[in-house]
Amino acid sequence: MSPIIHLALAGLVLLSVAACSTAPAVDLTPPPQRPYDAKTQLEYGNRPPPPPAPRY
């Protein structure tokens, strides 16, 4: 094969690998607040409910 074909194929492989190598974005938004409903009022009274468990 001629060097131009080798270079073109190497470029295509490089572009395909580069397109697949990006990691998906990580969602850093905090979880929504838990509602302060009647059940929470019965369980905790006037105290605020404990913070939600950490997400791993």
C-alpha positions as CSV (number, residue, x, y, z in Angstrom):
1,M,0.0,0.0,0.0
2,S,1.1,3.5,-0.6
3,P,2.1,5.7,2.4
4,I,-0.9,8.0,1.7
5,I,-3.3,5.2,2.2
6,H,-1.5,4.1,5.4
7,L,-1.7,7.7,6.7
8,A,-5.4,8.0,5.9
9,L,-6.2,4.7,7.6
10,A,-4.1,5.7,10.7
11,G,-6.0,9.0,10.8
12,L,-9.4,7.2,10.7
13,V,-8.4,4.9,13.4
14,L,-7.1,7.8,15.5
15,L,-10.3,9.7,15.1
16,S,-12.5,6.7,16.0
17,V,-10.5,6.0,19.1
18,A,-10.6,9.7,20.1
19,A,-14.3,9.8,19.6
20,C,-14.9,6.8,21.9
21,S,-12.4,7.8,24.6
22,T,-14.4,10.7,26.1
23,A,-16.0,9.8,29.5
24,P,-19.7,10.7,30.1
25,A,-20.3,13.7,32.2
26,V,-20.8,13.2,36.0
27,D,-24.0,14.5,37.4
28,L,-23.0,16.8,40.3
29,T,-26.4,18.2,41.1
30,P,-27.6,17.5,44.6
31,P,-30.6,15.2,45.1
32,P,-33.9,17.1,45.6
33,Q,-35.0,18.0,49.1
34,R,-37.2,15.4,50.8
35,P,-40.7,16.7,51.5
36,Y,-41.6,17.7,55.0
37,D,-44.9,15.8,55.0
38,A,-47.2,14.6,57.8
39,K,-45.3,11.3,58.3
40,T,-42.0,13.2,58.8
41,Q,-43.8,15.5,61.2
42,L,-45.0,12.5,63.2
43,E,-41.5,10.9,63.2
44,Y,-39.4,13.9,64.0
45,G,-41.8,16.5,65.6
46,N,-40.6,20.0,65.1
47,R,-37.0,18.9,64.5
48,P,-35.8,18.9,60.9
49,P,-35.4,15.5,59.4
50,P,-31.8,14.1,59.2
51,P,-29.9,14.8,56.0
52,P,-30.1,12.2,53.3
53,A,-27.6,9.4,53.1
54,P,-24.5,10.1,50.9
55,R,-24.6,8.8,47.4
56,Y,-21.8,6.6,46.2
